[in-house]
Amino acid sequence: MEKVTIYTDGACSGNPGPGGWAAVLIYNGNEKEISGGNQDTTNNIMEITAALEGLKSLKFPCEVDLYSDSAYVVNTFLQGWIDNWMKNNWKTASGSPVKNQELWQELYNLTKVHKVNFNKVKGHADNKYNNRCDELAREAIKNL
């Protein structure tokens, strides 16, 4: 199985407000940057969308090291929150409906196509790819 590294980030100007997402895909030494945005969204939606769009851009099943500075995205998979949500009919531990269910379902389905290893990276630190994603996501907001 081919190995790909994906860095993702989401940004919002106001929460909710205009938002942007970005991903940098690294495969065989090549880098590809993708980004986009939405006029009226939330930071969490942009973080999930960045991971989704990164995975959706893969042309065949891959082993993916996905890096995000969003504890929400990473912990949903690493701590099994998504499994519990599905078992509980998309309700949180407190019984309220899971926010962004459609996006989570789509992301979950992509983790069945690709072998995804979720990794938490410190935001706004010294990781050049995370910083580049942040820059691209912010540019996407300006271009809305």
Steps between C-alpha positions, in 0.01 A plus 500: 500500500635842403586738784383860505544773760226761534514815712170680555373817662183703526452864590206728570467876517242510776345173617261470322613714210694475175732200509776331306657156489823369351697181454853423386542152355847348479554193281833368371667833572235700313282757677149605399310783669120523503272747675153646503255688713145579598335834577311380807655216697679402822859422585413135572326458165808639323733267696289195405466621140879534466547134598210393277622687193855374548380139505250554218779620272677163517451301180537150650507337847808613694660479840470855627678681780258787561620791713261754650530760774133434584466286812131468406579328168787286630333390826175411323691209346787434743275497806217312328242776536365427152442132584303601808299757304403238244409244770287768670315592179709819453446628852778627725568354845268768641223395260504800269527457122855493361575823312614471137380139477500495117863612486604247766323220310675594177838517676436167672414340164830624357687336791357171370645566152838620625705384798514832686734566791382817675773713660468814713745774412551817702340796323688823428831340594801397293337249264540647151215298348253587776601864468455482121150353545413780740622756244300337218183478713528870589559589133188302409294721736634815331407358158135431588 
